[in-house]
Amino acid sequence: MIFSSPFFLFVFLPVVIISYYAVTMVSKKAALKNAVLTIFSLIFYAWGGAEFIFLLILSTFSDYVIALLIMRSSGGRKRLYVASSIAINLGLLCYFKYANFLILLLDSFISGVGISQVAASSIALPIGISFFTFHRLSYIIDVYRGTRRAFINVLDFFLYVTMFPQLIAGPIVRFHEISDQIKSRTESIHLLYEGVLYFCWGLIKKTVFANSCGEIADAIFNLSPDALDTKTAWLGVSAYTIQIYFDFSAYSDMAIGLAMIFGFRLPENFNRPYSAISLTDFWRRWHMTLTRWFRDYLYIPLGGNKKGALRTYLNLMIVFILCGLWHGAYLPFLIWGLYHGGFLIIERFTGLRNLSTERYILSRRVITLLIVMVGWVIFRSNSFSQLSSFISAMFLPKNLPLPFHLIPIINSRNIFFFLLASIVFILPTNLSVTRYLLQNDKPLVILARLALITVGVPYSIALIASGSYNPFIYFRF
């Protein structure tokens, strides 16, 4: 079920809100409210992944039991329970997400030595498995560390794992960030209003900006290498750079807004990443909840930067190799992780990450953005030949006529919203349009919010009704 689908907007969401607030009128107990949200969250998941609903329920219940055992144990037995949970979670993740890739690698190897290939059917990927696996691991590790106690009420834990706003594509909410809100929270008109604004803003970002740029990016990335020249390649890369940001940040805004409607405060996931002045700065701004998860549960336990320079470089590379593979068992994702990890090591080795933010800001922003854009070419490419043809076209001047079938895609509407979205590249570093637009009470900003509701939302709904929307990019991770 997609946040920007008619069924979600006009059937599922209204029913959930009415049911939830009907319960709050009867009782203020969090347990009853949590039960309502848990039931609807499981329905939400079953709508798009019914074949995996029992896997989600059983594996989540397994972690519920293991966390209680951890809390009541000590020493070696406690570590054994943690290890068993990690093994179960990562085992399921590796099987569903990486088995097909490993079989292909095995086939390519054994076919080279004359052995029959492995006969295996394609293994379907449960939606959201990367996200709810990281939620469950956060729960187990936080309970093991003693920073939070395990939930006694099984529905409380199920709500943490399956809460539908963040179930499919995040944000990745570490357990200690939300455990108190699950036990006790207060809904308010102000929070409901703010949540609706966040959701509407995310809806507009997705349907208007991300999808317009996505049409351009998809058309150009589908061109044959012979039809690709410098101007087209840069247009395609720029369109995809904007698309993936607006698409993913739109989902995050919608998730944050939905959570607010039910009394929750989820962490922000983006903070002007394209205004970063280094790759280190970029990863402090892009998909921040994933970055913090890797920092807290992998980078620091590996030793962080406390065991010398070489160990720090190794730890960084391990984190970003796994960050790349987290997105999927696909060689370009691995290369993308190596690419970013390599630049982070270079920045740390040369000291570029430590330059004063007062110096060379413009040039550093431009260089960082170029590095990020080349990284997105790696991320988006379907093959090495496509990657090489794109990089070649970007940096070796070549001028060709615009392909005829591209002309209808590069129309005035798509170009207008592409150019409007491109403003994100040049805004001041610390200006968050989302926070400024949704949390500022200046008269002009209030008028902008009114236009958002009265013009932007109906236009988005009209686009949805016309069928001009597509799934969020991060749904496939």
VEXBAPA-699788 format. One line per field, with one value per residue (C-alpha): residue number from 1; residue in one letter; x, y, z. Coordinates in Angstrom, 2 decimals, decimal comma, padded with zeros to 5 digits. Layout:
seq <- NUM;...
type <- a;...
X <- X;...
Y <- Y;...
Z <- Z;...
***
This chain:
seq <- 1;2;3;4;5;6;7;8;9;10;11;12;13;14;15;16;17;18;19;20;21;22;23;24;25;26;27;28;29;30;31;32;33;34;35;36;37;38;39;40;41;42;43;44;45;46;47;48;49;50;51;52;53;54;55;56;57;58;59;60;61;62;63;64;65;66;67;68;69;70;71;72;73;74;75;76;77;78;79;80;81;82;83;84;85;86;87;88;89;90;91;92;93;94;95;96;97;98;99;100;101;102;103;104;105;106;107;108;109;110;111;112;113;114;115;116;117;118;119;120;121;122;123;124;125;126;127;128;129;130;131;132;133;134;135;136;137;138;139;140;141;142;143;144;145;146;147;148;149;150;151;152;153;154;155;156;157;158;159;160;161;162;163;164;165;166;167;168;169;170;171;172;173;174;175;176;177;178;179;180;181;182;183;184;185;186;187;188;189;190;191;192;193;194;195;196;197;198;199;200;201;202;203;204;205;206;207;208;209;210;211;212;213;214;215;216;217;218;219;220;221;222;223;224;225;226;227;228;229;230;231;232;233;234;235;236;237;238;239;240;241;242;243;244;245;246;247;248;249;250;251;252;253;254;255;256;257;258;259;260;261;262;263;264;265;266;267;268;269;270;271;272;273;274;275;276;277;278;279;280;281;282;283;284;285;286;287;288;289;290;291;292;293;294;295;296;297;298;299;300;301;302;303;304;305;306;307;308;309;310;311;312;313;314;315;316;317;318;319;320;321;322;323;324;325;326;327;328;329;330;331;332;333;334;335;336;337;338;339;340;341;342;343;344;345;346;347;348;349;350;351;352;353;354;355;356;357;358;359;360;361;362;363;364;365;366;367;368;369;370;371;372;373;374;375;376;377;378;379;380;381;382;383;384;385;386;387;388;389;390;391;392;393;394;395;396;397;398;399;400;401;402;403;404;405;406;407;408;409;410;411;412;413;414;415;416;417;418;419;420;421;422;423;424;425;426;427;428;429;430;431;432;433;434;435;436;437;438;439;440;441;442;443;444;445;446;447;448;449;450;451;452;453;454;455;456;457;458;459;460;461;462;463;464;465;466;467;468;469;470;471;472;473;474;475;476;477
type <- m;i;f;s;s;p;f;f;l;f;v;f;l;p;v;v;i;i;s;y;y;a;v;t;m;v;s;k;k;a;a;l;k;n;a;v;l;t;i;f;s;l;i;f;y;a;w;g;g;a;e;f;i;f;l;l;i;l;s;t;f;s;d;y;v;i;a;l;l;i;m;r;s;s;g;g;r;k;r;l;y;v;a;s;s;i;a;i;n;l;g;l;l;c;y;f;k;y;a;n;f;l;i;l;l;l;d;s;f;i;s;g;v;g;i;s;q;v;a;a;s;s;i;a;l;p;i;g;i;s;f;f;t;f;h;r;l;s;y;i;i;d;v;y;r;g;t;r;r;a;f;i;n;v;l;d;f;f;l;y;v;t;m;f;p;q;l;i;a;g;p;i;v;r;f;h;e;i;s;d;q;i;k;s;r;t;e;s;i;h;l;l;y;e;g;v;l;y;f;c;w;g;l;i;k;k;t;v;f;a;n;s;c;g;e;i;a;d;a;i;f;n;l;s;p;d;a;l;d;t;k;t;a;w;l;g;v;s;a;y;t;i;q;i;y;f;d;f;s;a;y;s;d;m;a;i;g;l;a;m;i;f;g;f;r;l;p;e;n;f;n;r;p;y;s;a;i;s;l;t;d;f;w;r;r;w;h;m;t;l;t;r;w;f;r;d;y;l;y;i;p;l;g;g;n;k;k;g;a;l;r;t;y;l;n;l;m;i;v;f;i;l;c;g;l;w;h;g;a;y;l;p;f;l;i;w;g;l;y;h;g;g;f;l;i;i;e;r;f;t;g;l;r;n;l;s;t;e;r;y;i;l;s;r;r;v;i;t;l;l;i;v;m;v;g;w;v;i;f;r;s;n;s;f;s;q;l;s;s;f;i;s;a;m;f;l;p;k;n;l;p;l;p;f;h;l;i;p;i;i;n;s;r;n;i;f;f;f;l;l;a;s;i;v;f;i;l;p;t;n;l;s;v;t;r;y;l;l;q;n;d;k;p;l;v;i;l;a;r;l;a;l;i;t;v;g;v;p;y;s;i;a;l;i;a;s;g;s;y;n;p;f;i;y;f;r;f
X <- 000,00;001,50;001,02;000,24;-002,38;-006,10;-007,01;-004,60;-005,62;-009,38;-010,09;-007,34;-006,06;-009,49;-010,59;-007,41;-007,74;-011,43;-010,84;-007,83;-009,49;-012,69;-010,60;-008,89;-012,33;-013,14;-009,79;-006,49;-004,55;-001,68;-002,29;-005,64;-004,36;-001,34;-003,58;-005,56;-002,42;-000,84;-003,88;-004,05;-000,29;-000,49;-003,36;-001,24;001,64;-000,60;-002,10;001,17;002,94;000,32;002,57;005,10;002,78;003,26;007,02;006,86;004,65;006,63;010,07;008,88;007,37;010,67;012,51;009,86;010,59;014,36;014,37;012,52;015,07;017,92;016,47;016,21;019,62;023,26;026,74;027,24;023,59;022,64;025,20;023,93;020,40;021,67;023,70;020,68;018,53;021,22;021,66;017,92;017,45;020,54;019,93;016,45;017,74;020,58;018,36;015,66;017,85;021,10;020,41;019,60;022,81;024,94;023,40;024,24;027,83;028,04;026,60;029,11;031,94;030,97;029,96;033,52;034,88;032,34;029,95;026,16;024,57;022,45;018,74;016,91;013,76;013,86;013,36;010,84;011,90;009,58;008,75;010,46;012,68;015,79;013,94;012,07;015,17;017,14;014,30;014,30;018,11;017,99;015,47;017,53;020,81;019,27;017,76;021,08;022,96;020,46;019,59;015,93;013,86;012,06;008,34;006,12;003,08;003,65;001,49;003,80;006,73;004,71;003,77;007,43;008,32;005,24;003,95;002,77;004,15;007,73;007,30;008,14;010,82;011,69;012,82;014,84;013,82;016,20;014,32;015,56;014,24;010,61;010,12;008,77;006,31;004,94;004,28;002,75;001,93;-000,55;-002,34;-003,19;-004,87;-001,54;000,29;-002,52;-002,38;001,41;001,20;-001,31;000,97;003,98;002,01;000,62;004,06;005,50;002,64;003,40;007,13;006,48;003,72;004,82;008,59;009,98;007,75;008,42;012,16;011,75;010,15;013,17;015,70;014,08;013,83;017,49;018,84;016,93;018,68;021,12;024,78;024,87;022,10;023,74;025,70;027,08;024,05;021,64;023,80;024,08;020,35;019,63;022,05;020,74;017,14;017,92;019,86;016,79;014,36;015,95;016,16;012,60;011,25;012,87;012,54;008,87;008,28;010,07;007,99;004,78;005,85;006,74;003,42;001,40;003,19;002,35;-001,33;-001,14;000,91;004,44;007,53;009,82;013,37;014,06;015,77;017,23;018,87;019,69;022,15;022,95;024,31;027,00;030,58;032,20;031,24;031,45;029,00;026,79;026,42;025,49;022,60;021,50;019,36;020,42;018,57;020,49;023,79;023,13;022,10;025,37;027,30;025,72;025,46;028,43;031,02;031,43;031,39;034,10;036,21;035,17;038,09;039,57;042,05;044,33;044,11;044,36;041,66;039,46;039,84;039,01;035,95;034,71;035,14;033,33;030,42;030,05;030,46;027,58;025,70;025,93;024,88;022,04;020,40;020,47;022,51;023,60;027,18;026,61;025,39;028,61;030,68;028,64;029,44;033,15;033,07;031,66;033,81;036,91;036,14;035,44;038,84;040,53;038,84;039,95;043,51;044,00;042,21;039,73;036,86;038,36;038,61;036,76;033,24;033,96;036,42;035,83;032,18;031,01;033,79;033,46;029,71;030,17;032,89;030,89;027,77;029,70;031,11;027,63;026,15;028,76;027,90;024,24;025,25;026,82;023,73;021,27;023,15;021,87;025,21;028,89;028,39;025,69;027,86;030,87;028,78;027,27;030,58;032,15;029,31;029,44;033,15;034,09;032,28;029,89;026,99;024,15;020,60;018,04;016,44;012,97;011,24;012,74;011,03;007,56;009,20;011,23;008,08;007,37;005,70;008,51;011,21;009,40;009,22;012,76;014,09;012,00;013,29;016,85;016,72;017,62;021,18;021,70;019,75;021,75;023,34;021,24;017,87;015,41;012,49;010,35;010,88;010,60;007,41;005,66;006,82;007,13;004,21;005,17;002,21;003,78;004,63;001,06;-000,17;002,26;000,85;-002,67;-001,63;-000,05;-003,38;-005,74;-003,69;-000,83;-002,81;-005,70;-003,13;-001,34;-004,61;-005,42;-002,06;-002,77;-006,21;-004,64;-002,41;000,81;002,47;004,90;006,20;008,75;012,34;013,21;010,34;012,65;015,24
Y <- 000,00;003,30;006,54;008,32;005,80;006,62;003,66;004,75;008,40;007,99;004,67;003,24;006,43;007,91;004,57;004,36;007,94;007,57;004,24;005,54;008,70;006,80;004,64;007,70;009,11;005,92;005,44;007,32;004,11;003,62;-000,14;000,22;002,85;000,69;-002,30;-000,32;000,89;-002,56;-004,21;-001,62;-001,79;-005,53;-004,97;-002,33;-004,79;-007,67;-005,50;-005,53;-008,54;-011,01;-013,98;-012,72;-011,57;-014,73;-014,48;-010,93;-011,98;-015,08;-013,46;-010,41;-012,61;-014,49;-011,25;-010,34;-013,57;-013,29;-009,72;-010,89;-013,69;-011,20;-008,92;-011,82;-013,32;-012,39;-013,31;-015,87;-016,84;-013,20;-012,95;-016,23;-014,85;-011,70;-013,77;-015,95;-012,91;-011,38;-014,71;-015,09;-011,53;-011,39;-014,95;-014,04;-010,82;-012,59;-015,40;-013,21;-010,35;-011,99;-015,65;-014,90;-012,89;-015,61;-018,27;-016,19;-015,81;-019,55;-020,30;-018,01;-019,73;-023,37;-022,89;-021,76;-025,10;-027,21;-028,05;-027,89;-024,71;-024,58;-024,88;-022,46;-020,41;-016,69;-015,81;-013,00;-010,13;-009,26;-005,57;-003,46;-006,29;-004,07;-001,56;-003,79;-005,98;-002,94;-001,96;-005,36;-005,41;-001,96;-003,29;-006,35;-004,41;-001,60;-004,16;-006,02;-002,80;-001,91;001,47;000,40;-002,37;-004,91;-004,45;-006,74;-006,09;-007,91;-005,41;-002,57;-004,35;-005,23;-001,57;-000,52;-002,98;-002,72;000,86;001,52;005,06;003,76;000,04;-000,08;002,59;004,20;006,43;003,85;004,64;003,30;001,75;004,19;007,08;005,98;003,51;006,14;007,41;003,91;003,56;007,00;009,86;012,68;013,61;017,25;019,45;021,21;017,94;016,72;019,95;019,79;016,14;016,89;019,66;017,35;014,67;017,10;018,59;015,11;014,22;017,27;016,57;013,04;013,51;016,86;017,17;013,64;012,12;014,95;014,54;010,76;010,83;012,70;010,51;007,22;008,26;009,29;006,29;004,07;005,60;003,49;004,52;005,72;008,27;009,69;012,92;015,35;017,61;014,66;012,75;015,73;016,35;012,73;012,65;015,98;014,78;011,55;013,44;015,56;012,66;010,37;013,21;014,44;010,89;009,59;012,79;012,94;009,48;010,49;013,67;011,70;009,09;011,79;013,52;010,31;009,54;013,02;012,41;009,52;011,41;010,28;012,32;010,49;011,71;013,79;011,83;014,61;017,96;019,71;017,01;018,78;021,78;019,61;020,90;017,45;013,79;013,56;016,44;014,80;011,64;013,73;015,09;012,23;009,35;010,39;007,60;004,94;006,72;006,92;003,25;002,17;004,53;003,27;-000,44;-001,10;001,69;002,42;-001,28;-001,91;000,69;003,84;006,24;005,24;002,59;004,46;005,76;002,45;000,84;003,90;003,63;-000,07;000,58;003,26;000,96;-001,91;000,37;001,69;-001,68;-002,89;000,35;-000,32;-003,95;-002,91;-001,38;-004,74;-007,65;-005,78;-005,07;-001,33;-000,88;-002,47;-000,20;002,80;001,89;001,49;004,81;006,74;004,88;005,69;009,41;009,48;007,88;010,40;013,28;011,94;011,21;014,63;016,56;018,05;017,08;019,33;022,53;025,45;025,75;029,45;028,84;027,92;027,05;027,58;025,58;022,80;022,60;022,34;019,67;017,65;017,82;016,62;013,68;012,81;013,04;010,69;008,36;008,46;007,38;004,28;003,76;004,12;002,26;-001,16;-002,40;-001,55;-000,64;001,87;003,26;003,70;005,25;007,76;008,74;009,01;011,20;013,43;014,20;013,73;016,46;015,05;016,77;014,88;015,79;015,18;011,73;012,14;009,93;012,03;015,23;014,40;013,64;016,84;018,93;022,32;020,86;018,46;021,04;023,67;021,44;020,16;023,74;024,67;021,64;022,51;025,42;022,83;022,96;026,66;027,38;028,45;025,58;025,80;026,70;023,81;024,57;021,93;023,33;026,95;026,30;024,15;025,61;029,36;031,67;034,69;036,01;035,17;031,67;031,17;032,21;029,72;026,99;027,96;027,67;024,31;022,98;024,68;024,37;021,90;019,05;019,13;019,24;016,23;014,34;015,17;013,72;010,60;010,26;010,47;007,54;009,57;008,27;005,48;003,57;005,19;004,37;003,01;000,51;-001,92;-001,82
Z <- 000,00;-001,10;000,84;-002,42;-003,60;-003,69;-001,46;001,25;001,10;000,92;002,63;004,81;006,44;007,32;008,82;010,93;012,20;013,05;014,82;016,73;018,00;018,81;021,14;022,68;023,53;025,42;027,13;027,38;028,05;025,64;025,50;023,75;021,32;020,58;019,90;017,30;015,53;015,62;014,03;011,26;010,75;010,16;007,72;005,98;005,60;004,53;001,78;-000,15;001,37;002,54;001,75;004,31;007,10;009,14;008,74;010,09;013,02;013,99;013,70;015,66;018,39;018,53;019,34;021,91;023,79;023,38;024,77;027,91;028,32;027,91;030,58;033,01;032,31;032,80;031,65;028,93;028,69;028,06;025,24;023,81;023,56;021,84;019,40;018,62;017,83;015,62;013,85;013,23;011,99;009,81;008,62;007,37;005,83;004,04;002,80;001,30;000,17;-000,88;-001,73;-005,39;-005,71;-004,11;-006,35;-009,43;-008,21;-007,57;-011,00;-012,71;-010,86;-011,33;-014,96;-015,60;-014,38;-016,30;-013,45;-013,92;-012,66;-009,52;-010,26;-008,01;-008,24;-007,64;-003,99;-003,41;-001,17;001,75;001,59;004,23;005,50;005,68;007,83;010,27;010,70;011,84;014,18;015,83;016,15;017,76;020,29;021,17;021,46;023,55;025,94;026,11;026,85;029,55;028,05;027,89;029,42;027,26;026,71;028,77;026,60;023,33;021,40;022,47;020,84;017,76;017,39;017,52;014,76;012,55;012,99;009,45;008,93;009,16;008,47;004,76;004,21;007,52;009,09;011,02;014,60;017,22;020,14;022,77;020,67;020,82;023,68;026,08;023,45;022,93;026,64;027,05;024,69;024,36;021,17;020,54;017,96;017,36;016,74;014,50;012,49;012,18;011,16;008,42;007,10;007,05;005,25;002,66;002,02;001,52;-000,83;-002,98;-002,98;-004,21;-006,77;-008,20;-007,88;-007,49;-010,16;-012,66;-012,25;-012,27;-015,71;-017,08;-015,27;-016,29;-019,94;-020,11;-018,19;-020,62;-023,64;-025,59;-025,19;-028,80;-028,11;-024,97;-025,11;-022,53;-022,10;-021,92;-019,45;-017,11;-017,36;-016,51;-013,57;-012,25;-012,57;-010,71;-008,02;-007,38;-007,76;-005,18;-002,64;-003,11;-003,34;-000,17;001,86;000,77;002,21;005,40;005,72;005,15;007,72;010,27;009,62;009,99;013,27;014,56;013,86;016,34;018,92;017,98;017,20;014,78;014,07;010,98;008,20;006,01;006,66;003,40;002,18;-001,11;000,76;002,39;002,25;002,42;002,12;005,90;006,12;003,48;005,56;008,57;006,51;004,21;005,54;009,02;010,82;008,85;009,46;013,21;013,29;011,69;013,98;017,21;016,46;014,17;013,84;017,57;018,62;016,01;017,79;015,93;015,72;019,09;017,91;015,55;012,01;010,14;012,28;011,78;007,99;008,14;010,29;007,90;004,92;006,66;007,52;003,98;002,32;004,49;003,86;000,14;000,52;002,85;-000,22;-001,98;-003,32;-006,39;-007,46;-008,19;-004,59;-003,32;-005,58;-004,40;-000,79;-001,60;-003,47;-000,50;002,02;-000,04;-000,14;003,60;004,23;001,89;003,75;007,11;005,91;004,28;007,01;004,53;006,82;009,49;007,45;008,98;007,60;007,19;004,34;000,71;001,35;-002,23;-003,86;-001,28;-001,84;-005,60;-005,35;-002,82;-004,96;-008,03;-006,06;-004,81;-008,32;-009,75;-006,87;-007,90;-011,42;-009,85;-007,68;-010,57;-013,31;-014,37;-015,67;-015,98;-019,62;-018,69;-015,91;-018,18;-020,97;-018,54;-016,97;-020,43;-021,71;-018,63;-018,79;-022,46;-024,46;-027,00;-028,74;-030,43;-031,46;-028,76;-029,30;-030,76;-028,19;-025,38;-026,51;-025,04;-021,67;-021,52;-021,65;-020,12;-017,02;-016,15;-016,88;-014,78;-011,71;-012,35;-012,35;-009,32;-007,43;-008,49;-006,07;-003,42;-004,82;-004,07;-000,88;002,19;004,07;007,22;005,67;005,90;003,60;005,33;008,82;007,63;005,70;008,29;011,59;010,92;011,78;009,70;007,64;004,26;005,43;006,66;003,21;001,65;003,86;002,82;-000,83;-000,02;001,22;-001,23;-004,42;-003,95;-002,41;-004,94;-007,75;-006,25;-005,94;-009,56;-010,60;-008,56;-010,11;-013,57;-012,74;-012,95;-009,80;-009,08;-006,02;-003,75;-004,70;-001,25;-001,28;-003,08;-000,29
***
